[in-house]
Amino acid sequence: MPARLNCSPARVAGRVLRPQSASSLSRASAAIPAVQQQTGVPSRQYAAAASPIPLAALRLPENYIPPTKPPSARPVESRKSQLLRSYTALLRSTPLILFFQHNNLTAVEWAAVRRELRKALEEVPKPVAGPDGGLPVDPTDYIQLTVLRTRIFDVAFKVVEFFDAEAAAGKSNAYTHDLSATAYEAIKKANLEDPNSTYAQISPLLTGPVAALTMPTVSPAHLAAALKILAPSAPAFPAPTRKKNPGYHEPVAQSAFQKLLLIGGRVEGKAFDQDGVKWVGGIEGGLDGLRSQLVSMLQSAGLGLTTALEGHSKGLWLALEGRRTQLEEEQNPKKPEEGEAKAEESS
Amino acid sequence: MLTRFITEVNTKFNPFSAASRSTRLFLANLPANARANGAMKVTTSLLPRTSTEPPMLLIKFKDGKEMSLDGEKLGIKGIVEECDRHSRTLQKQADLNE
């Protein structure tokens, strides 16, 4: 594990582009051996011989670039490392992802799909209140349909699922970001076949051409609108009619929707198949709707419980009461009989 | 892959099983304009996640031949090979008739 040097890569990369002065370069070269001396063998210490170099000079300069690791010449947006980081961020922040298989859609067809999707999402009424009574957040602008690069997405999924950066930070001094060697070792060691992990359930989906519809919130209303366009099914999620939405029935759009195939989804970190996704889309009123259902269910369960508990005691009481009256009735008619018997005896 | 002579493709698979991989890749191999003008009828039905049914792939050709291929055993290369083997004979006949 390499020791953590006091030199942030971002700042170094930023400085690379600037012309460097000769003095800073010379300072850098002077500092290298000093640092190597310090980090090489930490156990060896010489109490008597104090270093003539002041401590501040032991730090690597901000613009130091290791000669074996020159900065990449590729533009930032197209780097695989950047893609991996964006995928891990996506997986951590997005509660609802739908996976679609796209079979050779042309660019025009993609444009038609995105146009129809946007149109359908804009018709969804905006939320009145935000989560936990905060300001309402309209997710419409952030719902995106993007083509995934499945191999990198697969690795990003592993990093998110099997690598705990906070736990790793406590163990050693090494870097713990998503691209670090620590993360790599963690996903190498992980048991990928474990059927309980979401990764093992979802990874078979990530073969072939896959696109993802990402939603920043679990909003069943928006999900239902998207399903009506992308994966319509007759009773619950009907496709828009020709009269209402002629654009949907254009030949280009129709041939695009034929080639899109909903294969599954990931909702709140759990794997869902097509029916599961449709169930989520069918929840009325969203999370609040589910909560109200739960409340009403608990209330009715409480009522049922009390009546059920009461029922037995009531039944017991009724049975005992019935027996008592029966016994009393048996005893009461006896008294007059006894009286009669006494009368007979006396006579 | 020769897809000119395919008239119908019927598939049924469970995307959550690794066995469905080659069947899904076959669907992805069909060209972008295959479905245009009713040249090819492609029907796909998805099985639920818990299903253990093997993936089904049924291909019908212009001469009426029906092929039911086992994607799990053949793999995508095997499926394409089987398809092309029959398509090439049809291609030969079409060339002779011209």
Interface residues (C-beta under 8 A of the other chain):
Chain A: Q101 N103 N104 L105 T106 E109 Q201 P204 L205 T207 G208 P209 S255 Q258 K259 L261 L262 I263 G264 A271 D273 Q274 D275 G276
Chain B: P15 F16 S17 A18 S20 R21 R24 L25 L27 A28 L30 P31 A32 R35 A36 V42 T44 L46 P48 R49
